[in-house]
Each structure stands twice: as structure tokens, then as C-alpha cells.
């Protein structure tokens, strides 16, 4: 009797980078090239609808952070960006659930490549969960044109500098050109990881 055949696991890839660099556009390009894709931010948004998470939020910050079954993300942002301890508490509530959801989702995938957009990848030590990492960067003026600069400045302070992310990454791309150029970069990464 021959030994059971080992079913190959999909390669896992994280996409990360600074605010306004184009991580979401890169994720869409990976999907166009056949990868199964997910966004940690989208998972967080779904978790805010979880009644257990909402109970925890309301117990910590009062009933006004959850109204009619909807978490007030703007109010939560005001709280956590004003107080580092509150931010750490929120991350301790949300991050383990995000990791569990990603693991569950990953286990259901059959594509040869699984790609997850994770904005705080290195900051949370999440890079250890992936086979490879892509860092998307962009010049400040390009990023400023893509995002709310005032709101982004507060969040940007918590992130590792792009240079450090690029140093740690397996692949890096400066996203200051056309969508076709980004697509060509993504195609090359997919081919390298699935060959």
C-alpha cells in the first residue's frame, strides 16, 4: 500500500505598506492573477459587527460606541488614537480574532497562492505567519493625493518606516506609475511563487 499523497498547501503572501501606497490596488491585481485574496481591514470591519466584540467595546467605552448594532468606528478611532493604552487594549481584543479568521479562511482556499493585505504586518509580528511578504511603497506626494493626509498622519506614526519594511520584505514595489506597471510586478511575483 502506497503512503497517502500529501496535498500541497497554497503559498501564503502578505501585502503591506504605508497608508495610501496602493496595497488595496495590489491586492486586486493579485486576485486578477488567480490568487485567493483577503483584507485584514475587511475582517476587522466584520468583527465590529460581532455581538461579542460589540459587548466588549461597549463595556470598555460606553454604550455610545455601539448604536443599533453598529460600532461607531469614527468614535473608536478618536478614543484609541488619543490614548495608546486604549489602542493596545483594542488591538488585544481584535488582533487574535483577525488571526483566527485568516487561518480559518486560509484553510478553505484551493488556489495555489493565498494573499492577505495586512497594514500592520510587521508592527504586530504577523509576518511570521506568511511564506513571503510584498511591501508596496509610494512617494509622499503620491500617497498624499490618495488619502486624507490629516487623518493618516496620526496612524502613520505607529508604522515602521518604509525603508525598514522594504529591508525585511521578500518583494518590494514603488507604486508611482501606472496600474499596468503594478499589474506586471504582481504577475511576476505570482509566477515566482507558484512556479
N, C-alpha and C positions, 0 to 999 in steps of 0.2 A: 504494500500500500504506500503510495507516494505521500509526502508531507503536504499539509494544506498549503494552498497557494496564498502568499502574502498579498493582500490588497494594497496597492500603493496609496499612500496618503497624499493629498494635494500639498504642494508647496505653499507656505504662508508668507505673505508680504505685507508689511505695514507701510503706509504712506503718511508722512508727517511733514511739518514745515511751519513757517511763521504765518501769522494772520494776513490774509489777502495774497498769499503766494500762489494760490491756484491748486490747492490739494483736492478740492471737490471736482474741479475740471479734470485733473489727472485721474481721479477715481472713475469718472465717467469714461475716460479713454480706456482704462483697464477693462471695464465692462464691455466696451465695443470690441475689444480683442479677446473676448471669451472668458475672462476671469469672473469668478463669483465675487461680488463686492458688497461691502457693508461700511457704514459710517458710525464711529463711536458717538458722535454728536447726535445722530438719529436715535441710537439706542438710549442715550441719556434722555432725550425728549420723550421717548416711550416710557421710560422708567418714571418720569414725572407724573405719568397718568396712573401708575400703580398705586392702589389704595394704601398698601403698607408704607410705601415711600411717602405718600401724602400725609399719612398719620404722623410719621417721624418728623416731617418738615413742620407741620402744624404744632406738634408738641414742643419743638425747639424754638420756633419763631412766632407762634401765634396763628390763630385761625385765618388771619387776613392773607397769608401766603398761599392758601388754597381756597378757591371760591368756586362753588358749583362743580366740584370735581376737576378743576383745572388749576395746576400750580402756576403761580404768578412768577414766571422766570425773570421778568424785569426786576421785581421786588427782591427775589432771591439774589440776583446779581448785585444789587445795591448793598445787600447785607454782607455778602461774602467778600466783595472787593473792598469794603471798608474795614474789615476785621479778619486778619489772617487766621486766627483761631477758628472762626466760623467757617472759613473756606476749608480748613483742614477737616473740620467735622463733616462738612458736606461731602468732601472727597472720600472720607472713610465710609460714608453711607452709600455713595453712588458707585465708586470705582470697583468694589468687589462684585457688585451686581452686573456692571458692564462686562467685566472679565468673564463671569459665568455665562452671560448671554452670548458673548462672542464665541466661547467654547462650544456651547450648545449649537449655535448656528454653524460653526465650522464643521462640526461632526455630521451635519446634514448635507454638506456640499459634495458634489461629484466632479466639479471642474478641476482641471489639473493645477490651477492656480487660484488661491483664495487671497483677496486683497482687502485690507481694512484701513480706512482713514482714521488715524489716531492723533489728534492735535497735541496732546500732552504725552506722547510716547516715551521719550527719554526722561521727562520730568517725573514720571510715575514708575519707571523701571520696566515698562511694558515691552521694550524691545527684546527682552529675553524670550518672549512667547512666539517670536516670529523667526522664520528661516532667513529673511533678508529685510532690509529697510531701504525705502526710497525717500530722500529728502527733496522737497520742492522749495526753492527759494525764488525771490524776485527782488529787484532793486526797490528801495524805499518809495520812490516816486510812483512806481507801478503799483505797489501794494496800497499806497495812499489813495490812488484812483479807484481801487476795487473795494474799499472798506470804509467804515465810519472811523476816521482817524482818532477822534477824541475817545471813543469807547475802546478802541483797540489798544491805545497806549497803556491803559491800566492792565489789560490782560497780557500785553507783550512783556511787561516787566517780569512776569512769572516764568517766561520761557527761556530755555537755553539759547545762547546766541546762535545764529545760523552757521557760523564758522565751526562751532563745536558739533552741531548736528551733522554737518557735511563730513567732518572728520570721522565720525562714528558710522556713517552710512555705508551701505554697500553700493548704492547708486545715488547720484545727485543730479539735479537739473535746475538750471537758472531759467525760470519761466518768464522771459521778457520778449518772446517772439510770438509767432502765430500758433493757432490751435493745431495746424498741420505739423509744425515742428514738435510740439508737445506730443502729438499722436505718434510721430516717428520715434521719439525717445521711448514712449511706453511700449510700442511694438517691439523695439529692440530688447527691452527688459523682459517682456513676456517670452520672447524667443530664447533668451539666455536661461531663464528659469525653468522652462518647460522642455528644453531640448533633450 
